[in-house]
Amino acid sequence: MRLLWFCIVVLFSSLLGTWGLTPSDQLLKERVEENTNSSLLWGTYRPNLYFGTRPRTPDSLMTGLMWFDASHFQGFQRMRHACEQGDGLAGYGYQKHDGRAFAKQHLNDEPSNVEITTEFIKVPGGKEGGDWGVRIHGKPIHSHLPAMTSVLFYFGLEGEGSMDITSRMSSKGLASPVKLEGDTPDLGDFEVEVIDGLLNDHPRQGLDQDLTKTQWVGLQVPEGNVWRAKEVLHEHMMQSARKKVQPGQEDDLFSHPHMYFTLENRLVEENDEIANLYAFQKVFNGEFQFDVIYRSTASNDAKLTSETLGEWLSVKEKDFDARFDATFGLKEKGFSQEQVQFGQSLLSNLVGGLGYFHGASVVDRSHPPMQDEESFAGEPIRAQLTSPQSLFTATPSRSFFPRGFYWDEGFHQMLLGNWDNDLSLNVIKSWVNAIDENGWVAREQILGDEARSKVPAEFQTQFPHYANPPTLYLAIKQYVDRLTSKHQTGKKQMAGLPINGQQVAMDLTLDDPHMTSMYLDHLALGQDWLNSVYPHLRRNWQWFRQTQRGHQDSFGRSPANNEAYRWRGRTPDHCLTSGLDDYPRGEPPNVGELHADLMSWMAFATQLLKDIATAIDVDGSLQQDIDEYTHIKKDMLANLDALHWSDVHQAYCDQTLNDEGYGVHVCHKGYLSLLPMALGLLPAESPKLGAILDMIENDEELWSPYGLRSLSKSDPFYNTGEVYWRGPIWININYLTLQGLYNNYLRTPGPYQEQAQTIYTQLRENLINNVYSGYKNTGYVFEQYNDNTGKGQRIHPFTGWTTLILLIMAEKY
Ligand SMILES: *[C@@H]1O[C@H](CO)[C@@H](O)[C@H](O)[C@H]1NC(C)=O
């Protein structure tokens, strides 16, 4: 009988295409996906580079920009390629970036005395990603200092395909425009031009080379090594300089380094291999400009040229400004033009940090996936490379953390989701697909050698019993809120496309401005998306419930039910898996611990799964799940109070074991104690809410003039040890706090409403003022802020969750 039912359902769904979609919805879905595929083929950048592009596929064309100060011998040693904090740039980042077709970036390279602007345009067309162009402009910072810049742009090919220079080759250099042609399986045929600006001034003398022309080289680098282009080209130029130095004339190398550190103007191909890395070098006196234009042979429409590039750039910049104003409304809120630009840079750097990552990661899978850590604690690590995976993700920092982090990503997607709903759903979906068959997802996604080169070996291995705060649920909740507030329909109603839906789908063009919100505008598509992620999220939730469960029977506790949680992966003084690293916990780590923050995340996640199941349950088949969530969440809230609330401390606290082996509270007021409020788990009339608000407002606890500190000033661990999550201000939890106040307590009548309003207003102002003034002074936003001075500290630029300042300015929660 069951089987019969199953067959009928399968037959029925195959008739309908995807379950729940009408044929015209289905057509629209395919068109949207086709468009997204094409527009994103070249849509993301290599966030770890100052400028570089790569398509979404792993084996394909990679490009990148390098430069060095050619007026000094030392300049060559400081050649720029990947964003490095140690480069000491006086600020860099995107001023504008729409994530799909337009980006403008500023690189303030004080040590090399050059200010570089990169402006990028993509013109969609055809199925192979269309055309793109970049304009690179440089200007000396100090006009009284020598200003000579050597700039390189390269094209490297991984996997199948080929490239050839089609300009007339010469050992003196190539005349502008330099032309290159090639093909790859995913990009099809393409051509590239590198075009000099009209006003460029080049040094004239060269050693057997004409430096007014473009110097070049074609090299053969081993598979998987194109990302090392800087090492390869640096070494090549070093060798070239050695060959050119005449005995006894070594001084000339120091006085004229620009003539020595050049590409050799030849193809270096050996053993029947063909060159897969082409680099072009230009040496400039003073200010300069050149364009790099990539054309896909498949897009036959108007071809991108230097002239049209300039026109597109000014149109796109105006579009960006208008869309930014319409989305975030900062002017209406009274922000100045300068602050609006600051807001634009926050958004643009988050967007510019998006990237496709590919490759194997390192995982220790030597234990059954659901086995408890206690049974193998202390065993040696058995790390293995996994099969290659792909991830489309934002990154916390282009210089220091250019890879995906589960803990950070939900915060990133709250901002991106407000700007480009559908792009953000793509990223979330990519993460959801990374959830394995047991429900686990690695908290740090270090995919491939390039990503791994930025991570010390001891931090590379991921463990399938380690969790991380499930922040993706925060971003998905915002999406569900947007979708429901837009459609306000009852749960049994499936609003399909209007009658002319078929026409809507057919009319959809690649640069349709609605391409950013198709999954918001069309409820059926939205429900279809939720349907597709729901089973993965449920598996992830079940994995949490099984693997991070707290033991509670035997420790003399009086729980209301069985719900209790504990982060695995504790070490003395640390709980890295909680995301709060060195935040004080019970010591020594033990199996009897219970963690209040994890309990809060779990209750929040349970509510979200209930909301999703409710939104997609058109035929009542998810009622059982919904009932399960209702009852488990109730239990979680009961135990949050029964196990974690301390009357003595008037705070939510972890539990640890005392000397007799009994469960006792271990209370360190700080971000951990905020979560039940920040995640909206407390009723507006709860006295516990009042206690948390008092803790927030107290100068001796969390309140500072720059934002809420991570650990209470009165805590014995305040500002001790590494001082990471023991005092400094982090923007993610400050945002969550404002979000919790705004969505749940500010506008809901209750005894604490006024207090919530006062805190919200003052905290919002403090955060905006401090991060903004830090940016004005240094050119950067930071990983965290000092609670005594307000100064930004540690990693910069940190344009991951610190960019939430923009949502705080716009009051989007
Ligand atoms: C879009 O790209 C994905 C991933 O490469 C692929 O699986 C899917 O079939 C593509 N969809 C369309 C409509 O081309």
The ligand as a MOL file (V3000), in Angstrom:
LIG
                    3D

  0  0  0     0  0            999 V3000
M  V30 BEGIN CTAB
M  V30 COUNTS 14 14 0 0 0
M  V30 BEGIN ATOM
M  V30 1 C 23.3810 25.8220 -13.1830 0
M  V30 2 O 24.6520 25.3970 -12.6730 0
M  V30 3 C 24.5730 24.2530 -11.8470 0
M  V30 4 C 25.9420 24.0330 -11.2450 0
M  V30 5 O 26.9380 24.0900 -12.2090 0
M  V30 6 C 24.0510 23.0710 -12.6640 0
M  V30 7 O 23.9580 21.9220 -11.8580 0
M  V30 8 C 22.6720 23.4100 -13.2210 0
M  V30 9 O 22.2050 22.3950 -14.0540 0
M  V30 10 C 22.7380 24.7260 -14.0100 0
M  V30 11 N 21.3720 25.0890 -14.3890 0
M  V30 12 C 21.0140 25.5180 -15.6030 0
M  V30 13 C 19.5560 25.8090 -15.8180 0
M  V30 14 O 21.8090 25.6800 -16.4980 0
M  V30 END ATOM
M  V30 BEGIN BOND
M  V30 1 1 1 2
M  V30 2 1 1 10
M  V30 3 1 2 3
M  V30 4 1 3 4
M  V30 5 1 3 6
M  V30 6 1 4 5
M  V30 7 1 6 7
M  V30 8 1 6 8
M  V30 9 1 8 9
M  V30 10 1 8 10
M  V30 11 1 10 11
M  V30 12 1 11 12
M  V30 13 1 12 13
M  V30 14 2 12 14
M  V30 END BOND
M  V30 END CTAB
M  END
